[in-house]
Structure formats: C-alpha cells, structure tokens
Amino acid sequence: MKGVAFALAAVIAATAAVGAPAGRVATPPIVFGYPYAARCPGAGIAETVDRWHMYACNCTSYVAWALAVNGQRTDWFVPGAMDAWNWPNVARLAHLRVDGVPAVGSVAVWPKLAKPFGHVAYVMRVERDGRFDVAEYNRPVLGSIDTWVFDLRTQVALQGVVFIHVPRRDGRRL
C-alpha cells in the first residue's frame, strides 16, 4: 500500500509541475496524513469534533485539515455553520473568491450533493479542459455503504460544483 501511495505522490508531483509558470516548479499540495483517519469507522460518523469545530471523518474536517497543512487560511470558518452546502456562503462573508473556475488548492463544493449536507473536496490538479483532480474524505455515493474513506478522484467534471479560492495564511499566492 505504501508503494502505491508513493507512486501516486510521484505522479501528482510530476503533473503539478507541468502547470507551473516558467522558472517556477509547483509544489504539489499535501493530501495524505489526515490525523483522524485511524479513528474513522468503516460505516458511520465518529462523533469526534476536530480542532476546526467540525465532525472528524467528514469531508469538511478533511478539507479543513488539508487547508491548514497546506498553509491556507482557516480563520474564516464559523463554528456551527460549516456544513458543506454552506461553505460558499461563509466564504463570501469572509470576502473569499467563490466562482466556477478550479485552481490547485481551492475547495471544490457540491452544495446539492447528499442533501441536506453537500460535499467538499480539496483540488490537487487542474486539466487544460477544466476537469480537475481532488482529494476527499467521505464522498457520498448513492447506494454505497463504503463512503467513510479517503479517496482520490481524477478527471472530475465541472457540473454542479463551485470553487472557494482560499489564500495562504502568509498572503502569498499558492
């Protein structure tokens, strides 16, 4: 399993560098190492609240962790108001850019998926045609009981998704 993760990380690093501006090699985002993973149940929510005031093992907790570990702002979170469907609203209130354009390091939000909760994921790579790759936790899949796991999805279409562009804590561009 470690070999697969290492190979995948190498592929992600190589492909992320392709989209970097001339003279600058893009550093791929960190998407492995979610600290609550060992506590997550195989089928159900762990009623543990994380340091961002979200339920551990949910997509929101994973994306909050991904933002933090990649040096991006998490000070815009509002405890008790961070169901995935509400992330774009909270982001707009914090004056973050929300639009239909994916970018590495942005948060992909599907507000109408798994009503009433929605779903969020962390964007790892963007294709020239607009499709994108994400890292996510707990993706709702209709009819599946195996949704409480980490997942990497590639070639994701733009249908039904909006993106939150979260700046770095130090103000630098991603």
N, C-alpha and C positions, 0 to 999 in steps of 0.2 A: 504494500500500500504506500509506503514511504517513497518507493521508486516512482510510482505513478504520480504522486504529488510533486516530486522533484521535477519529473519530466514536464508536467503541466506548467509548473512555475517557470521553467526554462522557455517553453513555448510562449507563455504570456509575456515574459521579459523581451523576447526577440520581436514579437509582434508589436509590443508597445513602442519599441524604439523606432519602428517604421514610420509612425505618425509624428515623430518629434521634429521640431523645426531644425533647420540646418545648423550644425555646430552644437546641438544640444541633444543628449541622449535622454529620453524619457525614462524615468524610474517607474517600474510597474507598481501599482498600488498593492498594499498588503491586504490580503483577503483570507489568509489562513491564520489560525491561532485563537479563534473565539474562545474566551476563557470559561464560558458556561457550558461548552459542548459536552463535557463529561457528565454533567448533571442533567442533561436534557433527556426526557423519556422517549421511548420508541414510539409512543402513540398517546400524546396528551401534553397539556401545558404544565410546566413546572411553575408553581405559584411563587416563584422567587422574583423579587423586584431587584433590578440591576442598579448600578450607580447613576443611571440617567432616568430613573423612576419609570422604567418600562419592564414588562414581564420578560424575564430571561427565556431563551429558546424561541422567542417570536422574531419575526422578520425585523421589527422595529428595534429590538435590542441588538441584533446582529449589525444592522446598518449604523446604529449609534456607535457601536464598538469600532466598526470599520472607519467611520469618520474620525473618531478620536485617535486611533492608531496611525492614521494617515495624516495627522496634523491639521485636520479641518475643524472648524468651529462646531461646538455642540451647545454653546451658550444660548441658542435660540429655542431650545426645547422648552415646552411648557408642561410641567408635571400634571398628569391627569388629562391632557388634551392631545396625546400623541398616538392615537390610533392611526394606522397608515393612511386611511382616507383623508385625514385632517392635516397631514404633513404639508401639502401645498399651501393651505390657508395660514398655518402657523409660520411657514417660511416667508410668505408675502408680508405678514405683520412685522417680521424681523427685517424686512427690506432686502430679502434674498431674491435673486432672479429665479423665476419659475417660467418654463417655456416648453416647447416641444422639440428642443434640439439636444440630443445626447452629447455628453462630454465625459471623458475619463475623470472619475472622482465625483461625478454628480450622483444624485439619488434618483433612481427610477421609481415612479409611483404609479400604481394602478389603483385609483381611488374606488373603482366599482367592482373590483375583484373580491370574491369571498365576502359579499355584503353581510353585515354592515362594516366590516373591518378594513378592507382594502389590503394592499400588499406593497412593500418597498424592497428594493434591492440596490446594491452598490455597483455602479458602472465601472468595468475594468478596461474595456476597449471599445472603440467605435470604428465601424467599417466605412468605407467611402460612400456606400449606398445608403447610409443612415442606420443600418442594422447595428446592433451592439451586443456585447457580452456582459453578463452580470454574475456576481457572487451573491448568494442569498441563503436565507435560512427559512425553513418552514413555509415553503411555497404551497399555497392551496391548489390541490389538483382534484378536480371533480372525480368522485368515486374512489379515491385512493386513501388508504389509511396510513401510508408511509410518507407523511408530509413533514414530520418533525425532524428534518435532517438538513445538513448543509448541501448546497447544490451550486454547480457552475453551469450556466446556460449560455450557449453561443448563438449567434445569428438571430437575436430576438428582434421581432418586428416592432414598428412604432405604434401599432394600433392600441388605443386605449391608455397610453402612458403619457405622463408629463415628467419633466425633469427639474430637480431643485439643484441649483448651482451653489455649492457650499464653499466659501473661501477658506483658505488656510488660516489658522489662528494667528500666524505672524504677518498676514496681509499679502504674502507673495502668491503669485499665480501657481496653480497646480501644474 
